[in-house]
Amino acid sequence: MQRFSFWLFTGLLIFCPLAFGTVEPWSMMIMELMAPLALLACLWTQSAQKNWHHVPGLVPLYCFLLYIAAQLVPLPVWLLTLISPATVAIYKPVIDLSSEPLFLPLSINSKATAAEFCRYFSYGCFYILTVQLTASYSRLRRVLLIVLGLASAIAFLAIIQKFTSPDKIYWFRVVPATAAPTGPWIYRNHFAGFMAMMLPLALAFFLHYRPRIRQAIPWREKLLSVFTLPHANLHILLGFGSILIALSIAISLSRGGMVSATLAVLICIILLQRSGQIRTRLMPIIACLIMVFLAMLWFGWEPILARFNSMTNSQHEIFDGRLLIWQDSVAMIRDFWLTGAGFGTFIRLFPIYRNLMPGRGVVDHAHNDYIELVTDGGVIGLVLVAAFLGTVFWKSGRMLRKRRDDFPKILFSGCAASICAILIHSITDFNMHNGANGLYFFFLCGLLVSASHTRRRSSTAQSFLTSQLPPRLLMGFPVLLIAAATLLFNQGQARARVFFQPIATMYLNKNIPDDRLLGWQQQARKAQRADPLEGRYPFAVANISTFTGSYAAARKNYIRSLRLDPTQAAYLLQAGFYLGSIDNDAAISLLTAAARVDRTNADINKELANWLLRKGETDKGLARLREALALDSRQNNFSEYVAIALLNNLDLSVMEQVLPDQPLAHIQFANFLAKQGDVDMASFYYLNAMNFLDNDPETKPWFFHSA
């Protein structure tokens, strides 16, 4: 039966990279279920003897998982205010709406944090499983050959795919036009991150199988020995695989991947040198690097040089959109420094702090795993992760110093360098949020423990790790319970999507019969019951309730949707508009919060301005209209801003108060006046636009042509 656990273990190692990097719900669900199932199988198939190996770093790992779970626990508002005032500030519209005492979690989106808990729990299970199943040398060697063979095959696939079908994965899976697929990954940086992890490990195992050739024999016999000595075939195959892996990183054009892989190889060489393994083994590594260099001469260096040149702007200064995200994230860290806003909530928190990052594109991650760890988990999360890694490295390194065998020293150097590769790459990307890369990171941590503790030549014990009885109840029951909860969580989301899909695009209006509205409401309630942590479903119920006249139900479900997702601008807007005729102060609070949680969204400010003007709040409405114009970088529909003023019985002269100190806004207003035949005023605003040229980051020639 223990074979079943090993099959699940190796199956997951193969599945996760091939399943498009494990980023989709179906593949993530399989990973989150297979990892704990394999651990349970390993627990229950162990004999009653003391053959369960001690796992380093379990205490900080358990504490980290408990900390994520603690972010989901509802707390009294007074306690939440003491722990995280910034979280209470985000929940404030919900607190103001509720007449009864509230209990709110630390996470600003419980569903996202629950999903992160399931993911990290599967990683933790896989780490424990790796330590147990690779404690024997034979299994460790088999796993390494499977993993490195898979990595070499994926690298070869990526190279062929890059030149035959660059816009499709596996030659059939179409990806969005803005994507840059490489191999099975839709995002080339995650592919490069995976391969950067595999490269030092492949080089280390390649060195381990180097044929032992006597120095005194002639060169012809030495060359013949390379192909005839034991394990020579593995040495050649692993060397060829290492070259393929390095080439695939280069053709991915991932700058972070190339830099991290290069630094990881240097770290590997330094570690080998310190352990005394590099003196007679440097030539094979140099030969591999020369082969990579010659291959790149054939592929061409121009695309790589162009990628690195794209890091500079027209003034030859280093510029990257990631830098702007990092700068905007500083304020997030300052507000949520202790506990974070909840794991998985960066995408919901960032719009509140977005200031320097241009455009309206969705920023789902910080492109820096360390920054995102602090924004999501605070200093507490950062300390727990550092404690886990520190414990694993310290205990493994301490044991390695006692070893005399070459194998653990070589493998430890490769594993440590591979872990460093992904840690370096994570400075400029979000590898830990990719299912396959995250799983392999924890796999490498387990492999690091096995590399330093596994005994190659021993008839008594397989490993230097202390053994104990399998903790079947102590570990098995919580794992089984959480695995069942993970299954319910994932299948609930899938069922909810099925229930909600028929009504997701329905447009509500007063002409829809009540029986149809009630049918839609039933569908939304089914989705809500299946996925109770998703705010979209109670929001849909609330919207339908406003058309069926169930005002109490509408208010209740608006509050419920905002409790689940308080930074969703659409929920705040709709709830504010609904409450406008009942509670003016609450409506203004909600609508203002909508503009605050998505501060770069011109449409929200436009909606809020129109609502304020209809309510007679002229000064506040015009101020919001000015804010919308300042945020609207295109202003192609300038007539909409004029229409808002005219529909609220305001004269065109108020546009003087609305126009921000930007040349584009004045030119667009001048264009509008010119179309109306008011040439004198159009000329005035054309010329007035020239006074604000210094306020525009990039002056365009047509600014002058229009005038």
Sequence and secondary structure as in RCSB ss.txt:
>XXXX:A:sequence
MQRFSFWLFTGLLIFCPLAFGTVEPWSMMIMELMAPLALLACLWTQSAQKNWHHVPGLVPLYCFLLYIAAQLVPL
PVWLLTLISPATVAIYKPVIDLSSEPLFLPLSINSKATAAEFCRYFSYGCFYILTVQLTASYSRLRRVLLIVLGL
ASAIAFLAIIQKFTSPDKIYWFRVVPATAAPTGPWIYRNHFAGFMAMMLPLALAFFLHYRPRIRQAIPWREKLLS
VFTLPHANLHILLGFGSILIALSIAISLSRGGMVSATLAVLICIILLQRSGQIRTRLMPIIACLIMVFLAMLWFG
WEPILARFNSMTNSQHEIFDGRLLIWQDSVAMIRDFWLTGAGFGTFIRLFPIYRNLMPGRGVVDHAHNDYIELVT
DGGVIGLVLVAAFLGTVFWKSGRMLRKRRDDFPKILFSGCAASICAILIHSITDFNMHNGANGLYFFFLCGLLVS
ASHTRRRSSTAQSFLTSQLPPRLLMGFPVLLIAAATLLFNQGQARARVFFQPIATMYLNKNIPDDRLLGWQQQAR
KAQRADPLEGRYPFAVANISTFTGSYAAARKNYIRSLRLDPTQAAYLLQAGFYLGSIDNDAAISLLTAAARVDRT
NADINKELANWLLRKGETDKGLARLREALALDSRQNNFSEYVAIALLNNLDLSVMEQVLPDQPLAHIQFANFLAK
QGDVDMASFYYLNAMNFLDNDPETKPWFFHSA
>XXXX:A:secstr
 HHHHHHHHHHHHHHHHHTTTS SHHHHHHHHHHHHHHHHHHHHHS SSS EE  TTHHHHHHHHHHHHHTTS E
EHHHHHHH HHHHHHHHHHHHH SS  EE SSS HHHHHHHHHHHHHHHHHHHHHHHHTSSHHHHHHHHHHHHHH
HHHHHHHHHHHHHH TTEETTTEE  TT B BTTBSBHHHHHHHHHHHHHHHHHHHHHT     TTS HHHHHHH
HHHSTTHHHHHHHHHHHHHHHHHHHHTT HHHHHHHHHHHHHHHHHHHHTT STTTHHHHHHHHHHHHHHHHHH 
SHHHHHHHHTTB TTS B  HHHHHHHHHHHHHHHSTTT S TT HHHHHHHH  SS SS    S S HHHHHHH
HHHHHHHHHHHHHHHHHHHHHHHHHTT   HHHHHHHHHHHHHHHHHHHHTTSS GGGSHHHHHHHHHHHHHHHH
HHHB SS SS SBSS EE   HHHHHHHHHHHHHHHHHHHHHHHHHHHHHGGGTT    TTS HHHHHHHHHHHH
HHHHH TT THHHHHHHHHHHHHT HHHHHHHHHHHHHH TT HHHHHHHHHHHTTT HHHHHHHHHHHHHHTTT
 HHHHHHHHHHHHHTT HHHHHHHHHHHHHH SS TTHHHHHHHHHHTT  GGGHHHH  S HHHHHHHHHHHHH
TT HHHHHHHHHHHGGGGGGSSS  HHHHHH 
